[in-house]
Amino acid sequence: MTGRSARRGPDDTGISTRVNGPARPGAVKGWCPGAWRPMMSGDGLVVRVRPRLARIDAAQAAGLADLSEAFGSGIVELTRRGNLQLRGVGEDGHGALLGGLAELGLLDPDPDWEARRNILSAPDWVAGDATERLSQDLAGRLGELPDLPAKFGMVVDAGPKRRLDGAPGDIRIERAASGVIVRADGCDTGVPVENDTAIGTVVALARWFAAHRGEARRMAQLLATTPLSDRFTGVPPAPNGMPEGTLGGVAFGQMEAGLLRTLARGALRITPWRMVLLEGGGALPEGLLPPDDPLLAIDACPGAPFCTQATVETRWLARTLAGRAPSVHVSGCAKGCARSDPADVTLTGRDGAFDLVIRGRAGDTPLRRGLAPKEVPDAL
């Protein structure tokens, strides 16, 4: 894969590297990167790959490791949306990278379809269960959805037990105490559905959002000011729990391509918790952290110099704070890309220093401002 892909130029793939173009450094990004439309960061393009049904097989895992080393920095990231990102990709190699992704079956036919296929599936689905069936049904009917904001996403969490509470998504197909519901994010209850009505209800709820959204870009943002129609409410979701099986994570969701290649002994399920679930179980491979490792309770974006929005380095400080609070978020800027939910401790980079927020988000009003990185541990 590496040698063959490295020799290919953009013209050889039949794929244009200029579709919509990457976002330039310094731009405020209100969308997520994809494969077709990557995002420019401080270390090059960030190319996001969206596995179908949260799964990559062994050949795809090994192939992604090869592509990461051939065209990028050799760093592969696990995202909060259950996707994979290749970092440090050069603009001149983007077309060849798209060709490699197409060979692996990991490229959507065009940028518009890729943007619509923003579906997060519970990673512990089994063949024939409701999560698998409804994820595939939803993917087949994306063309019925209205125009939606770029980060607007769907969650399919309809297996025997609910898994994805807290994972980002705007319309959720979820397990209830009895049966399955479709629920708008930001509303405590959803509407019961059958297998043959679930996707139609998702489409109807998406159209309701599109008709009422105004300037809102997310469902919960809209529901904070606009009452939801009663036809989409009524039944609460079931309790949430983590999947069983062999789960292992990497600090800040970032691994070297060599580790991904080592894991390519079997299929992997990509989770929104910066962990992978190994199909078939077995012992936790070397290089992966157990789910209770304190480093996995910390969210930290790449920070400076890897992100052009950041004015501070983030991950040294994040490692220093491991275990200091139940949840810690270290953000290079007020956007808070690494975590959208409140954290017990949030540190937001600003002009080379940190603002301290307690039980809040990166953009919230801080308790203290202008802390030098070395001052932060004592301030806590």
C-alpha positions as CSV (number, residue, x, y, z in Angstrom):
1,M,0.0,0.0,0.0
2,T,2.7,2.5,1.0
3,G,4.9,2.1,-2.1
4,R,2.0,2.0,-4.5
5,S,0.2,4.9,-3.0
6,A,3.3,7.0,-2.6
7,R,4.0,6.9,-6.4
8,R,0.5,8.1,-7.3
9,G,-0.1,11.7,-8.1
10,P,-3.4,13.6,-7.9
11,D,-4.1,13.2,-11.6
12,D,-3.7,9.4,-11.3
13,T,-6.6,9.0,-8.9
14,G,-9.2,10.6,-11.1
15,I,-10.2,12.6,-7.9
16,S,-9.8,16.3,-7.6
17,T,-8.0,17.6,-4.5
18,R,-9.7,21.0,-4.8
19,V,-13.3,20.1,-4.0
20,N,-14.3,23.0,-1.7
21,G,-10.6,23.3,-0.7
22,P,-9.2,23.0,2.8
23,A,-9.8,25.7,5.4
24,R,-6.9,28.0,5.6
25,P,-4.8,28.7,8.8
26,G,-6.4,31.4,11.0
27,A,-10.0,30.7,9.8
28,V,-12.6,30.0,12.4
29,K,-14.0,26.6,11.5
30,G,-17.7,26.0,12.0
31,W,-17.5,22.6,10.4
32,C,-15.7,19.3,10.9
33,P,-13.0,18.1,8.5
34,G,-13.6,15.2,6.2
35,A,-11.7,13.2,3.6
36,W,-12.8,15.3,0.6
37,R,-12.7,18.6,2.5
38,P,-9.8,18.5,5.0
39,M,-8.9,21.2,7.4
40,M,-5.6,23.0,7.4
41,S,-3.9,22.9,10.8
42,G,-0.4,23.9,12.0
43,D,1.1,20.5,11.0
44,G,-0.7,20.2,7.6
45,L,-4.1,18.9,6.5
46,V,-6.3,17.0,8.9
47,V,-8.1,14.3,6.9
48,R,-11.1,12.7,8.6
49,V,-12.2,9.2,7.8
50,R,-15.7,8.1,8.7
51,P,-15.9,4.3,9.1
52,R,-19.3,2.8,8.4
53,L,-21.0,1.3,11.4
54,A,-18.0,2.3,13.5
55,R,-16.0,-0.6,12.1
56,I,-12.7,-1.1,10.2
57,D,-11.5,-4.5,9.3
58,A,-7.9,-5.6,9.6
59,A,-6.9,-4.7,6.0
60,Q,-8.4,-1.3,6.4
61,A,-6.6,-0.7,9.7
62,A,-3.3,-1.7,8.2
63,G,-4.0,0.3,5.0
64,L,-4.7,3.5,7.1
65,A,-1.5,3.1,8.9
66,D,0.4,2.9,5.6
67,L,-1.4,5.9,4.2
68,S,-0.7,7.9,7.4
69,E,3.0,7.3,7.0
70,A,3.1,7.8,3.3
71,F,1.2,11.0,3.1
72,G,1.0,12.4,6.6
73,S,2.9,12.6,9.9
74,G,2.3,9.0,10.9
75,I,-0.2,10.2,13.6
76,V,-3.8,8.8,13.6
77,E,-6.4,10.2,15.9
78,L,-9.6,8.8,17.3
79,T,-12.3,11.5,17.5
80,R,-15.3,12.2,19.7
81,R,-17.6,11.3,16.8
82,G,-16.2,7.8,16.4
83,N,-14.1,8.7,13.4
84,L,-10.4,8.5,12.5
85,Q,-8.1,11.4,11.5
86,L,-4.8,11.4,9.6
87,R,-2.7,14.4,10.6
88,G,0.1,16.3,8.8
89,V,-1.1,15.5,5.2
90,G,0.5,17.7,2.5
91,E,-1.7,19.4,0.0
92,D,0.3,17.9,-2.9
93,G,-0.4,14.4,-1.6
94,H,-4.1,14.8,-0.8
95,G,-5.3,13.5,-4.1
96,A,-3.2,10.3,-3.9
97,L,-4.4,9.8,-0.3
98,L,-8.0,10.0,-1.5
99,G,-7.2,7.3,-4.0
100,G,-5.8,5.1,-1.3
101,L,-8.9,5.6,0.9
102,A,-11.1,4.7,-2.1
103,E,-9.1,1.5,-2.5
104,L,-9.8,0.6,1.1
105,G,-13.5,1.3,0.8
106,L,-13.3,4.3,3.1
107,L,-14.2,7.1,0.8
108,D,-17.7,8.5,0.1
109,P,-18.6,9.2,-3.5
110,D,-18.6,13.0,-3.2
111,P,-18.2,15.7,-0.5
112,D,-21.9,16.4,-0.2
113,W,-22.7,12.7,0.6
114,E,-19.8,12.6,3.0
115,A,-21.1,15.6,4.9
116,R,-24.6,14.0,5.1
117,R,-23.2,10.7,6.4
118,N,-22.6,12.0,9.9
119,I,-23.9,8.9,11.7
120,L,-22.5,7.6,15.0
121,S,-23.4,4.0,15.7
122,A,-23.0,2.2,19.0
123,P,-19.8,0.2,18.6
124,D,-21.0,-3.1,20.1
125,W,-23.6,-3.9,17.5
126,V,-24.0,-7.5,16.3
127,A,-25.1,-8.7,12.9
128,G,-28.8,-8.3,12.5
129,D,-29.5,-6.2,15.6
130,A,-31.5,-3.0,15.6
131,T,-28.4,-0.8,15.6
132,E,-27.0,-2.4,12.5
133,R,-30.3,-2.5,10.6
134,L,-31.2,1.1,11.4
135,S,-27.8,2.5,10.7
136,Q,-27.9,1.0,7.3
137,D,-31.4,2.1,6.7
138,L,-30.5,5.6,7.7
139,A,-27.5,5.7,5.5
140,G,-29.6,4.6,2.6
141,R,-32.1,7.5,3.1
142,L,-29.8,10.4,3.7
143,G,-31.0,12.0,0.5
144,E,-34.4,12.6,2.2
145,L,-32.9,14.9,4.8
146,P,-33.1,18.7,4.4
147,D,-30.0,20.9,4.3
148,L,-28.5,20.8,7.8
149,P,-25.6,22.5,9.5
150,A,-22.2,20.9,9.0
151,K,-21.9,19.5,12.5
152,F,-25.5,18.3,12.8
153,G,-25.3,14.5,13.4
154,M,-27.3,11.4,14.0
155,V,-26.8,8.7,16.7
156,V,-28.0,5.1,16.3
157,D,-27.9,3.4,19.8
158,A,-30.7,0.8,19.5
159,G,-29.0,-2.4,20.7
160,P,-30.1,-4.3,23.8
161,K,-28.4,-1.7,26.0
162,R,-27.9,2.0,25.4
163,R,-24.2,3.0,25.1
164,L,-23.9,6.5,23.6
165,D,-25.4,8.9,26.2
166,G,-23.2,12.0,26.1
167,A,-21.8,11.3,22.7
168,P,-22.3,14.1,20.2
169,G,-25.5,13.9,18.1
170,D,-28.6,15.9,17.4
171,I,-31.2,13.2,16.5
172,R,-30.9,10.0,18.4
173,I,-32.4,6.5,17.7
174,E,-32.2,4.9,21.1
175,R,-33.2,2.0,23.2
176,A,-36.0,2.7,25.7
177,A,-37.2,0.5,28.5
178,S,-39.5,-1.2,26.0
179,G,-38.7,-0.8,22.3
180,V,-36.9,2.0,20.5
181,I,-37.4,5.8,20.4
182,V,-36.3,8.7,18.3
183,R,-35.2,11.5,20.5
184,A,-34.1,15.1,19.9
185,D,-30.9,16.0,21.7
186,G,-31.8,18.4,24.5
187,C,-35.2,16.8,25.1
188,D,-35.6,14.2,28.0
189,T,-38.0,12.0,26.1
190,G,-38.5,10.7,22.6
191,V,-41.3,9.2,20.5
192,P,-41.7,5.4,20.2
193,V,-41.0,3.9,16.8
194,E,-41.1,0.6,15.0
195,N,-38.4,-0.7,12.6
196,D,-40.3,0.5,9.6
197,T,-41.1,4.0,11.0
198,A,-37.9,4.9,12.7
199,I,-36.1,6.5,9.8
200,G,-39.2,8.3,8.6
201,T,-39.4,9.8,12.1
202,V,-35.8,10.9,11.9
203,V,-36.4,12.6,8.6
204,A,-39.5,14.4,10.0
205,L,-37.6,15.6,13.1
206,A,-34.8,16.8,10.9
207,R,-37.3,18.8,8.8
208,W,-38.9,20.2,11.9
209,F,-35.4,21.4,12.9
210,A,-34.7,22.9,9.5
211,A,-38.1,24.8,9.5
212,H,-37.6,26.3,13.0
213,R,-33.8,26.6,13.4
214,G,-33.2,30.3,12.6
215,E,-29.6,30.8,13.5
216,A,-29.3,27.6,15.6
217,R,-26.8,25.1,14.4
218,R,-27.5,22.3,16.9
219,M,-30.7,20.7,18.1
220,A,-30.1,21.3,21.8
221,Q,-29.4,25.0,21.0
222,L,-32.7,25.3,19.2
223,L,-34.6,23.6,22.0
224,A,-33.2,26.0,24.6
225,T,-35.5,28.6,23.1
226,T,-38.1,26.8,21.0
227,P,-40.5,24.1,22.4
228,L,-40.4,20.8,20.6
229,S,-43.6,19.5,19.0
230,D,-45.3,17.0,21.3
231,R,-45.3,14.4,18.5
232,F,-41.6,13.9,19.1
233,T,-41.8,13.4,22.9
234,G,-43.2,11.0,25.5
235,V,-40.8,8.1,26.4
236,P,-37.4,8.4,28.2
237,P,-34.4,6.4,27.0
238,A,-33.1,3.4,28.9
239,P,-30.1,3.7,31.3
240,N,-26.7,3.9,29.7
241,G,-23.6,1.7,30.2
242,M,-20.2,1.0,28.7
243,P,-19.9,-2.0,26.3
244,E,-18.4,-5.3,27.4
245,G,-15.4,-6.7,25.7
246,T,-11.8,-5.6,25.2
247,L,-11.7,-1.8,25.2
248,G,-8.4,0.1,25.1
249,G,-7.6,3.7,24.6
250,V,-4.9,6.2,23.8
251,A,-4.1,9.4,25.5
252,F,-5.9,12.3,23.9
253,G,-7.1,9.9,21.2
254,Q,-3.7,10.1,19.4
255,M,-1.7,7.1,18.3
256,E,1.3,6.4,16.0
257,A,0.5,4.5,12.8
258,G,2.7,1.7,14.1
259,L,0.3,1.0,16.9
260,L,-2.7,0.9,14.5
261,R,-0.8,-1.5,12.4
262,T,-0.2,-3.7,15.4
263,L,-3.9,-3.7,16.2
264,A,-4.7,-4.8,12.6
265,R,-4.8,-8.4,13.6
266,G,-8.6,-8.3,13.6
267,A,-11.4,-5.9,13.0
268,L,-11.7,-2.8,15.2
269,R,-14.8,-0.9,16.4
270,I,-14.0,2.9,16.7
271,T,-15.7,4.5,19.7
272,P,-16.4,8.1,20.6
273,W,-14.4,7.7,23.9
274,R,-11.0,7.7,22.2
275,M,-10.9,4.0,22.6
276,V,-11.2,1.0,20.3
277,L,-13.2,-2.1,20.9
278,L,-11.5,-5.3,19.7
279,E,-13.7,-7.7,17.8
280,G,-13.3,-11.2,19.3
281,G,-12.0,-9.9,22.6
282,G,-8.7,-11.1,24.1
283,A,-6.0,-9.5,26.1
284,L,-5.5,-5.8,25.9
285,P,-2.7,-5.2,23.4
286,E,0.5,-3.4,24.5
287,G,0.2,0.3,23.7
288,L,-3.4,0.7,24.7
289,L,-4.6,2.1,28.0
290,P,-7.2,0.3,30.1
291,P,-10.6,2.2,30.3
292,D,-9.9,3.3,33.9
293,D,-6.6,5.0,33.2
294,P,-6.6,8.6,34.5
295,L,-5.3,9.9,31.1
296,L,-8.5,8.8,29.4
297,A,-10.5,11.1,31.7
298,I,-8.6,14.2,30.3
299,D,-9.7,15.9,27.1
300,A,-7.0,18.0,25.4
301,C,-6.9,19.4,21.9
302,P,-3.6,19.3,20.0
303,G,-2.9,22.9,21.0
304,A,0.0,25.0,19.7
305,P,1.9,24.6,17.4
306,F,-0.4,22.0,15.8
307,C,-3.5,24.1,15.7
308,T,-3.4,27.6,14.3
309,Q,-6.2,28.8,16.7
310,A,-4.2,27.9,19.8
311,T,-1.7,30.1,21.7
312,V,-0.7,27.5,24.3
313,E,0.7,24.0,24.3
314,T,-1.9,21.7,25.9
315,R,-0.8,18.2,26.4
316,W,2.1,18.6,28.7
317,L,-0.2,20.3,31.1
318,A,-2.9,17.7,30.6
319,R,-0.6,14.9,31.5
320,T,0.5,16.8,34.6
321,L,-3.1,17.1,35.7
322,A,-4.1,13.4,35.3
323,G,-6.0,12.2,38.3
324,R,-6.5,15.7,39.8
325,A,-10.2,15.8,39.1
326,P,-12.9,13.5,37.8
327,S,-12.9,15.3,34.4
328,V,-10.4,17.8,33.0
329,H,-10.5,19.7,29.8
330,V,-7.4,21.6,28.5
331,S,-8.3,23.7,25.5
332,G,-6.0,25.7,23.3
333,C,-8.7,28.3,22.7
334,A,-12.2,29.2,23.6
335,K,-13.7,26.9,20.9
336,G,-13.3,23.8,23.1
337,C,-13.0,21.3,20.2
338,A,-11.9,18.4,22.4
339,R,-15.0,18.5,24.7
340,S,-18.4,20.1,24.3
341,D,-19.8,19.1,27.7
342,P,-18.8,20.9,30.9
343,A,-15.8,19.5,32.8
344,D,-15.0,19.7,36.5
345,V,-11.9,21.6,35.6
346,T,-11.5,23.5,32.2
347,L,-8.4,25.4,31.2
348,T,-8.8,27.6,28.2
349,G,-5.8,29.0,26.4
350,R,-5.7,32.8,25.8
351,D,-2.8,34.9,24.7
352,G,-0.2,32.4,25.8
353,A,-1.8,31.7,29.3
354,F,-4.7,29.8,30.7
355,D,-8.1,30.9,32.1
356,L,-9.5,28.5,34.8
357,V,-13.2,27.5,34.6
358,I,-14.8,25.3,37.3
359,R,-17.6,23.0,36.2
360,G,-18.0,24.6,32.8
361,R,-17.0,24.8,29.2
362,A,-14.0,26.3,27.4
363,G,-15.9,29.5,26.5
364,D,-17.5,30.1,29.9
365,T,-16.6,32.9,32.3
366,P,-13.5,31.9,34.1
367,L,-12.8,31.9,37.9
368,R,-9.2,33.0,37.2
369,R,-7.5,34.5,34.2
370,G,-4.0,34.6,32.8
371,L,-2.4,31.7,34.6
372,A,1.0,30.7,33.3
373,P,1.2,26.9,32.6
374,K,3.5,26.3,35.6
375,E,1.0,28.1,37.8
376,V,-1.9,25.9,37.0
377,P,-1.2,22.8,39.3
378,D,-0.9,25.1,42.3
379,A,-4.0,27.0,41.3
380,L,-6.0,23.8,41.6
